[in-house]
Amino acid sequence: MAEVAKGVRKKAAATGLHRADRMIKFRIFAALWLLFAAGTAQAHLLPKQNATMKIVDNSANFVVSVPVSALVGVDEDGNGTLSAQEIDRHNEIIKIQFANRFKVSSEGKTGSTRLTWVMPPDINGMEPETDYLVIMHSTEFASVPENPSLSTDLFGSKDGEGQITIKATHGETVEVAIFRPGASSHQFFLGAWATFADYVRIGVEHILGGVDHLLFLLTIVIAGAGWRYWLGVITSFIIAHSITLGLSTLGIFSISAAIVEPAIAASIVIIAVLNLVYRGRDDARIGWTRIALVFACGLIHGFGFASAIGAMVQDTGGLIAMLAGFNIGIEIGQFLFLGAVLLLIMLFRKFGQERVARWIPQSASIAAAVFGSVIFIQRVV
């Protein structure tokens, strides 16, 4: 009888532990849901290429969108999407890959995983397949992670999947970081100066890595010669894109990327064609027309710049540091590129290649018009 009673007590204890474990997991999940779902009550739990981190007590809690193309061995039919059945069958594989490729640490120590939950982004369950997943993840540390570090390589291979924008919150402090290949790690909440320096780098990289922005700069700088012309168009472009970059980042006014991206490509074609039509003409009215057009195009490019940092408002100090750093980085990148172009033209002229130097503006405008048209078609289609 005593043995039976002992067995019953063991079974009850095991059942209690199992229920307690389930209750802990449920509470963690419920906490994550309350933290994140309140701000994403649309059809999808989280937009593509975005993530959020919230520090609560000793835990760093995440909601991360992960492209299917970033995962290995889960897309059975190779169509770039996952069905509910594929997600269910490969759930553990996805969790393991996420744990190995999404590293969170504090003071040099890796935290312990409390929960990893994989789900499709469509919270209504209406979409049969998805090209990205939403992963809820919670990491616990021995003490409050004041300056957590994150590194990841969960970048997709498809167009537009090459970066992740993470919005991190710790109390009243909010910080936004952009992760991409080559810049795949970041330490959060280091202060305004660290944010400023980081976004200077991001701004330079965005310009020098953006073919569309470089083509536009090329079309405006080769259209004329002389410091007055260059000062006029560059100043016009800087003022214009600074206005819309600020408006969009502050959340005051923004335009959908579906409109902005084709419009940026169209701006390249417009300025390139203008160069070809008015080639060789030195008319003040044409100069002012070009400056006005550059200003209008700069407004569009500003919205494009804003998409690189996400329209997420931080605390005042962090927001100023982010905007100032990113804008300065953009200007540094622009002047590096423009300086290289002008230096090349000067070298041709200095070493007796005046004829070649004269052909550079026309050839560059033709090339810009062609490539700009291709980019426009790709973005519209």
Secondary structure, DSSP 8 states (H G I E B T S, - for coil): -HHHHHHHHHHHHHHHHHHHHHHHHHHHHHHHHHHHHTT--SSBSS-TTEEEEEEETTEEEEEEEEEGGGSSS--TT-SS-EEHHHHHHTHHHHHHHHHHHEEEEETTEE-EEEEEEEE-SBTT---SEESEEEEEEEEE-SS--SS-EEEE----SSTT-S-EEEEEEETTEEEEEEEBTTB-EEE----HHHHHHHHHHHHHHHHHT-HHHHHHHHHHHTT--SHHHHHHHHHHHHHHHHHHHHHHHTTS----HHHHHHHHHHHHHHHHHHHHHTTT---HHHHHHHHHHHHHHHHHHHHHHHHHH-S----HHHHHHHHHHHHHHHHHHHHHHHHHHHHHHHHHHHTT-HHHHHHHHHHHHHHHHHHHHHHHHHHH-
